[in-house]
Amino acid sequence: MPERRTVLVLGGGVGGVTVATRLGRLFDDCRVVLVDREEHHLFQPSLLWLLVGRRRAEQIRRPLDCLQRRGIEVVRGEIEEIDPRARSVRVSGRAWTGDALVVGLGADLAAEQIPGLVDAGHDIYTLEGARTARDALQVFRNGRIVVLTAAPAYKCPAAPYEAAMLIEADLRHRRLPRPATIDVYAAEPAPMGVAGPHVSAAVRGMLEQRSIGYHPEHQVSSVDPSARRISFANGAVADYDLLMFVPPHRAPAVVRQSPLAGETGWIPVNRHTLETGFPSVFAIGDVTVIPLAVGKPLPKAGVFAHAQADVVARNLAHAWLGTGAPVRFDGHGACFLEAGDGRAGYGSGNFYAEPAPQVRLRSPNRWWHLGKVAFEKRWLRGLR
């Protein structure tokens, strides 16, 4: 009988949950330990619907303890140290060691890096920020709304543009006495730029059709909450009545302080197998950095974390049990792009293609929106 193996999975996001549940299905006798500091798994794509009052918090999160019904051990605590050589971690003072280690700790949000930003607006990438933004929108009557990306690279590249379009539709349906002005100020030179110029042009066109202003290459330097004014590195300023922002991202401190970190703090991995430089240690999702042929990294998105997690689980099953065949992550990905009015676009393609990613964005329609709703329901149902 094969020796019982232990896999430590760090992080309870899409990647961590996927690799843990896949391992549980592939191995009859494998100890899977998932570690996270949070009590709940939050389905982050649905924060956009919460923002405009279409969801409640309890509808888009599930307790991680539900995974224990599948035989997965769930450890809640702060990860204080990662030792990839020993495949061990220290969690709230206790040491855990595995035969394999999978790091899926995502990205930390660091709004405090921009002076004044924390007190000036609402971080729409957090549950609390989406809640306060929703409450502010409900009492909003007129003025200027700014959606701001505080750094050129961030997870879910479509999300700030989706937020702007959902807000526009919500306010239009409310028929305010005076129309609101909505502007997107972006640090990046084009929306979803890694996906290519055709996708960028399509997204810009969607914003223009809804009279949403778009201001690229505006890197925020500071925000004055009392004056409600944003200052940019290029000398421009922008006033606002309501500010929603995507904060700068950075790798978690425990990753930056570990031997796993590369020069940027993120974890470099084999682009096909997600192996790190340490035997039986893998990294998946937002915590990784994977260079593309265009000189930019693979975007941070849940669809990639999901696919990478499946690759790691299946390859471990092959290596330890001899089942199946080795598989590779091929750089393919897809995402829905909410446009408001019950419609969504759909982008998909090969981000590993050379000399540049080959991605196509389908025009918004009701069917793509319903597809996103169906995916949300299926994912959350799987965590009950």
Disulfide bonds with the S-S distance in Angstrom:
none
